[in-house]
Amino acid sequence: MGIKVCIVKEAIEAIDLLESFDWDILFLDHDLGGQVHVSSEDPNTGAEVARWIKNNPSRKPKLVIAHTLNPAGQKYIKSYISDCLIYPFAWTKFTSNVLLEPEAINWLRKQAFNQRIQ
């Protein structure tokens, strides 16, 4: 069993991949392309990807984790994908082995619950 990981820097690239493939997990940042504290009205944000997912629910991955450190961006993403996990894991260390474990989703949910930002 292997893991396929795609990293993109633009919202449109993420949307193209979501349209083309079924994904198990989406790690979604808000501020893309190296920018910081971007407005959620900007079309190149994780909020734009979340809006697209809301309008295309059949393309939603099984688990969406918003790992952004932008508090306003977290709220926008959560408003579009209510069951996404807010988990700014910038300081967390975990390996791909964790994601291969059968209980990986439960582990991620527990981590998100324990460290979520209100």
C-alpha positions, 0 to 999 in steps of 0.5 A: 500500500502506498501514499500518493501526495500532491502539493500545490500552491494555487487554489485552482490547482487544488480544485483541478485535482479534486475534480480529477481524482478521489482523495482520502485526505485533504490538508488545506492551508488558507494562505497560499503561494507564500502569502500571509494573512490573506483575505478570504475574498482572495480567489487564491486561498484555501477558503476558495477551495472550501467554497468549491467543495461546498458546491461540489460535495460529491468531490469532498475528500473523506477527511479535510484538515485545515492546518492554517495558522490564519484564524480568520481563514480557519473560520471561513474554511470551517463555515464551508466545510463544517466537519473539517478539522482545524489543526494548525500542526506547524509544531507537530511531528508525525511521519507518513507511517502514522498515516498508513496506520488503520487508526490514522483518521482517529489519531488525526481527529484526536490531535485536532481536538486536543490542539484546536484553536477556538 
